[in-house]
């Protein structure tokens, strides 16, 4: 089956969506773009030209576009402040909606959108593409299979210094709201546990080129008496970590580390006599399904399959709100200096 789709928000982020569609034959056959919408008509026209979209309608008014072309799907790639209005418009015109992250600009907005999607009987999901990569899928499988015993803690470090320019450098809580949600969502997925509370300290370090909140450290209590800690900075010059963070999983039998790129190491307790028992290396299992490890393309495929099968996709907004709650809980804790319960 082929679904007609309109893409709203034709800036740089939209190019990643279109590349994923172009590079995956199954997606290319399943999705036909029939409209592009952007407040800047020139931006929409430039995107159409770059990707050879000669037969699409182009406009600046989303509601008018949806009424004209009547698509099955709305791809929402707008800035977070505009998300709620775009999603509401899409749902009111009978579209399933796949949104860029974050799900919403506030928890109240998120709850409102979830209620609207349920009332409309449409699927609303979020592009949490970082959980659809090989490394995260392998960590999840290792935890599920008990490779290092019962999971007791996850520790993630994220230190980079990207100079984006544009809206990010003017955002409040830029690291937590725009980037940390990837690691928070992935940690929730890997652990399979429920976040219970968070304590967070947020700073904007000396030399930062961001307006606010370029660095943060957070401690989350998880169900099962486990912990998740996050240390991050988006203005850390020098030798960087991976964009996926550097991970250390601690279990009752051993530890598993992943550098966020290609290097895994899993070790369990050894049998050496004395103060420390040493360790024995164990093999980290492969990704369970290669089809689930292609990032953006895998999110899109899961979304389309969910529409076809009438089920909730993995990143449905009703589930993703739990990751958003981690973000806004961390922001509230940083603001008040107090732990926040979920």
C-alpha positions as CSV (number, residue, x, y, z in Angstrom):
1,X,0.0,0.0,0.0
2,X,1.2,3.5,-0.8
3,X,0.4,6.4,1.6
4,X,0.2,10.0,0.5
5,X,2.1,12.4,2.8
6,X,2.6,16.1,3.4
7,X,5.8,17.3,5.0
8,X,5.6,20.5,7.1
9,X,8.8,22.2,8.0
10,X,11.3,22.2,5.1
11,X,14.5,23.3,6.9
12,X,17.7,21.3,7.4
13,X,16.1,18.6,9.6
14,X,13.7,17.7,6.8
15,X,16.6,16.6,4.6
16,X,17.3,13.7,6.9
17,X,13.7,12.5,6.6
18,X,13.8,12.7,2.8
19,X,17.2,11.0,2.6
20,X,15.8,8.1,4.7
21,X,12.8,7.8,2.3
22,X,15.0,8.0,-0.8
23,X,17.6,5.5,0.5
24,X,15.1,2.7,1.5
25,X,13.3,1.1,-1.4
26,X,10.5,-0.2,0.8
27,X,9.8,3.3,2.1
28,X,10.1,4.9,-1.3
29,X,7.4,2.6,-2.5
30,X,5.2,3.0,0.5
31,X,5.3,6.9,0.8
32,X,4.4,9.4,-1.9
33,X,5.0,13.0,-1.0
34,X,2.2,15.1,-2.3
35,X,2.9,18.4,-0.5
36,X,5.5,20.5,1.2
37,X,4.7,23.3,3.6
38,X,6.9,26.0,5.2
39,X,6.4,29.5,6.4
40,X,9.2,30.5,3.9
41,X,8.0,29.4,0.4
42,X,11.5,29.7,-0.9
43,X,12.7,27.1,1.6
44,X,10.0,24.7,0.5
45,X,10.8,25.2,-3.2
46,X,14.5,24.8,-2.5
47,X,13.9,21.4,-0.8
48,X,11.7,20.3,-3.6
49,X,14.4,21.1,-6.1
50,X,17.2,19.5,-4.2
51,X,15.3,16.2,-3.9
52,X,13.7,16.3,-7.4
53,X,10.1,16.6,-6.1
54,X,8.6,18.0,-9.2
55,X,5.0,17.0,-8.7
56,X,4.4,18.1,-5.1
57,X,2.1,21.0,-4.1
58,X,4.0,23.7,-2.2
59,X,2.5,26.2,0.2
60,X,2.7,28.2,3.4
61,X,-0.7,27.3,4.9
62,X,-0.8,23.8,6.4
63,X,-4.6,23.6,6.9
64,X,-5.2,24.8,3.3
65,X,-2.6,22.2,2.0
66,X,-4.2,19.3,3.9
67,X,-7.7,20.3,2.7
68,X,-6.4,20.4,-0.9
69,X,-4.4,17.2,-1.2
70,X,-6.1,15.2,1.6
71,X,-3.0,13.1,2.6
72,X,-3.0,10.0,4.8
73,X,0.1,11.1,6.8
74,X,1.6,14.4,8.1
75,X,5.3,14.5,8.7
76,X,5.9,17.2,11.3
77,X,9.4,18.7,11.1
78,X,8.8,22.1,12.6
79,X,10.6,23.8,15.6
80,X,9.3,22.7,19.0
81,X,7.4,25.9,19.7
82,X,5.2,25.3,16.6
83,X,4.7,21.5,17.2
84,X,1.4,21.5,19.0
85,X,-0.4,23.6,16.4
86,X,0.9,21.5,13.5
87,X,0.0,18.2,15.1
88,X,-3.5,19.4,16.0
89,X,-4.0,20.6,12.5
90,X,-2.9,17.3,11.1
91,X,-5.1,15.2,13.4
92,X,-8.1,17.4,12.7
93,X,-7.7,16.8,8.9
94,X,-7.7,13.0,9.4
95,X,-3.9,12.4,9.2
96,X,-1.7,10.0,11.1
97,X,1.2,12.2,12.4
98,X,4.9,11.5,12.8
99,X,6.7,14.3,14.6
100,X,10.3,15.3,15.0
101,X,11.3,15.3,18.7
102,X,10.5,16.6,21.2
103,X,6.9,15.4,21.4
104,X,5.8,18.8,22.7
105,X,7.0,22.0,24.3
106,X,5.4,21.2,27.7
107,X,3.8,18.2,29.5
108,X,0.4,19.8,29.2
109,X,0.8,20.2,25.4
110,X,2.0,16.5,25.2
111,X,-1.1,15.3,27.1
112,X,-3.4,17.4,25.0
113,X,-1.9,16.0,21.7
114,X,-2.2,12.4,23.0
115,X,-5.8,13.0,23.9
116,X,-6.5,14.5,20.4
117,X,-4.8,11.5,18.7
118,X,-6.9,9.1,20.7
119,X,-10.1,11.0,20.0
120,X,-9.3,11.1,16.3
121,X,-8.4,7.4,16.1
122,X,-5.1,8.3,14.5
123,X,-1.5,7.3,15.2
124,X,0.8,10.0,16.6
125,X,4.4,9.1,17.1
126,X,7.8,10.7,17.6
127,X,11.1,10.3,15.7
128,X,13.3,8.9,18.5
129,X,15.7,7.6,15.8
130,X,18.6,7.0,18.3
131,X,16.9,4.0,19.8
132,X,16.8,2.4,16.3
133,X,20.6,2.0,16.0
134,X,22.6,-1.2,16.3
135,X,24.4,-0.2,19.5
136,X,21.2,0.6,21.5
137,X,19.5,-2.6,20.2
138,X,22.5,-4.7,21.3
139,X,22.5,-3.1,24.8
140,X,18.8,-3.8,25.1
141,X,19.2,-7.4,24.1
142,X,22.2,-7.9,26.5
143,X,20.0,-6.6,29.4
144,X,17.0,-8.8,28.4
145,X,19.3,-11.9,28.2
146,X,20.9,-11.2,31.6
147,X,24.4,-11.0,30.1
148,X,25.6,-9.0,33.2
149,X,23.0,-10.2,35.6
150,X,20.3,-7.9,36.9
151,X,20.8,-4.4,35.7
152,X,21.5,-2.0,38.6
153,X,22.8,1.1,36.9
154,X,23.3,2.9,33.6
155,X,25.9,5.7,33.3
156,X,26.1,7.9,30.2
157,X,28.6,10.6,29.3
158,X,28.0,13.1,26.5
159,X,30.6,15.8,25.7
160,X,30.7,17.6,22.4
161,X,31.1,21.2,21.1
162,X,28.9,21.7,18.0
163,X,28.5,25.2,16.6
164,X,25.0,25.0,15.1
165,X,24.0,28.6,14.8
166,X,20.3,29.2,14.4
167,X,17.5,28.5,16.9
168,X,19.4,26.1,19.2
169,X,21.9,28.8,20.3
170,X,18.9,30.9,21.5
171,X,17.0,28.1,23.3
172,X,16.4,27.7,27.0
173,X,17.6,24.4,28.4
174,X,19.2,23.6,25.1
175,X,21.0,20.4,26.1
176,X,18.2,18.8,28.1
177,X,15.4,19.7,25.7
178,X,17.0,19.3,22.3
179,X,19.6,16.6,22.8
180,X,19.5,14.8,26.1
181,X,16.1,13.4,25.3
182,X,17.8,11.0,22.9
183,X,19.9,9.5,25.7
184,X,17.1,9.6,28.2
185,X,14.8,7.7,25.8
186,X,17.5,5.2,24.9
187,X,18.3,4.6,28.6
188,X,14.6,3.9,29.3
189,X,14.4,1.6,26.4
190,X,17.7,-0.3,27.2
191,X,16.8,-0.7,30.9
192,X,13.1,-1.6,30.4
193,X,12.6,0.2,33.7
194,X,10.3,3.0,34.8
195,X,11.8,6.4,35.8
196,X,10.7,7.3,39.3
197,X,12.5,10.6,40.2
198,X,15.3,12.9,39.1
199,X,17.8,15.4,40.6
200,X,19.6,17.6,38.1
201,X,22.1,20.5,38.1
202,X,22.1,22.6,34.9
203,X,24.7,25.2,33.9
204,X,25.8,27.3,31.1
205,X,29.6,27.1,31.4
206,X,32.1,29.9,30.8
207,X,32.8,30.1,27.1
208,X,29.4,28.7,26.1
209,X,28.0,30.0,22.8
210,X,24.5,29.0,23.8
211,X,22.1,31.3,25.6
212,X,21.2,28.9,28.3
213,X,21.7,25.4,29.7
214,X,24.5,24.0,27.6
215,X,25.5,21.5,30.3
216,X,23.7,19.3,32.8
217,X,24.2,16.4,35.2
218,X,21.2,14.3,36.3
219,X,20.6,11.3,38.5
220,X,17.4,9.3,37.8
221,X,16.0,6.7,40.2
222,X,14.5,3.8,38.2
223,X,12.2,1.0,39.2
224,X,13.9,-2.1,40.7
225,X,16.2,0.1,42.8
226,X,18.3,1.0,39.7
227,X,20.0,4.3,38.8
228,X,20.6,6.2,35.5
229,X,23.1,9.0,35.6
230,X,23.7,11.5,32.8
231,X,26.6,13.9,32.5
232,X,26.6,16.1,29.4
233,X,27.8,19.3,27.7
234,X,27.2,20.8,24.3
235,X,30.0,23.3,24.7
236,X,32.8,20.9,25.5
237,X,35.7,21.5,23.1
238,X,38.5,19.0,22.7
239,X,38.3,15.2,22.4
240,X,34.6,14.4,22.1
241,X,32.4,11.5,23.0
242,X,30.1,9.9,20.5
243,X,26.8,11.6,19.6
244,X,25.2,8.5,21.1
245,X,27.0,9.1,24.5
246,X,29.5,6.7,26.1
247,X,27.7,4.0,28.1
248,X,28.5,1.9,31.1
249,X,25.9,-0.7,32.2
250,X,26.4,-2.2,35.7
251,X,24.8,-5.5,36.6
252,X,24.8,-7.9,39.5
253,X,27.3,-10.1,37.6
254,X,29.5,-7.7,35.7
255,X,29.6,-4.6,33.4
256,X,29.1,-3.7,29.8
257,X,30.6,-0.6,28.1
258,X,29.9,0.9,24.7
259,X,31.7,3.9,23.4
260,X,28.7,4.9,21.3
261,X,30.4,3.9,18.1
262,X,32.0,0.6,17.4
263,X,33.6,-0.7,20.6
264,X,31.8,-2.9,23.1
265,X,33.2,-4.7,26.1
266,X,31.3,-7.0,28.5
267,X,32.9,-8.6,31.5
268,X,31.7,-10.6,34.4
269,X,33.3,-11.5,37.7
270,X,36.4,-13.7,37.5
271,X,37.7,-16.3,40.0
272,X,41.0,-14.8,41.1
273,X,41.7,-15.1,44.9
274,X,42.2,-12.0,47.0
275,X,40.7,-8.5,47.3
276,X,39.5,-8.3,43.6
277,X,38.2,-11.3,41.7
278,X,39.3,-10.1,38.3
279,X,37.1,-10.5,35.3
280,X,36.2,-12.8,32.4
281,X,35.2,-11.4,29.0
282,X,31.8,-12.4,27.6
283,X,30.4,-11.8,24.1
284,X,27.9,-9.0,23.5
285,X,25.0,-10.4,21.4
286,X,24.4,-9.1,17.9
287,X,21.5,-6.8,17.0
288,X,18.2,-8.9,17.2
289,X,16.9,-7.6,13.9
290,X,18.9,-5.7,11.3
291,X,15.8,-4.1,10.0
292,X,15.4,-2.3,13.4
293,X,18.9,-0.7,13.2
294,X,18.7,1.8,10.5
295,X,17.9,4.9,12.5
296,X,15.4,7.2,10.8
297,X,14.4,4.7,8.2
298,X,13.5,2.1,10.9
299,X,11.4,4.7,12.7
300,X,9.5,5.4,9.5
301,X,9.1,1.7,8.7
302,X,7.8,1.0,12.2
303,X,5.3,3.9,11.9
304,X,4.0,2.7,8.5
305,X,3.7,-0.9,9.7
306,X,1.7,0.3,12.7
307,X,-0.7,2.2,10.4
308,X,-1.1,-0.9,8.3
309,X,-1.5,-3.3,11.2
310,X,-3.6,-1.0,13.4
311,X,-1.2,-1.2,16.3
312,X,0.8,1.4,18.3
313,X,4.3,2.0,17.0
314,X,7.3,1.7,19.3
315,X,7.6,5.5,19.6
316,X,3.9,6.3,20.0
317,X,3.3,9.6,21.8
318,X,1.5,7.8,24.6
319,X,4.7,6.0,25.4
320,X,7.2,8.7,24.4
321,X,5.7,11.1,26.9
322,X,7.5,9.1,29.6
323,X,10.8,10.2,28.0
324,X,9.6,13.8,27.8
325,X,8.7,13.6,31.5
326,X,12.3,12.8,32.2
327,X,13.4,15.9,30.3
328,X,10.9,18.3,32.0
329,X,11.5,16.7,35.3
330,X,15.3,17.3,35.0
331,X,14.5,20.9,33.9
332,X,12.2,21.5,36.9
333,X,14.8,20.0,39.3
334,X,17.5,22.2,37.9
335,X,15.2,25.2,38.3
336,X,14.2,24.5,41.9
337,X,17.3,22.7,43.2
338,X,15.1,19.8,44.4
339,X,14.4,16.2,43.3
340,X,11.3,15.8,41.2
341,X,9.1,12.7,41.4
342,X,7.3,11.3,38.4
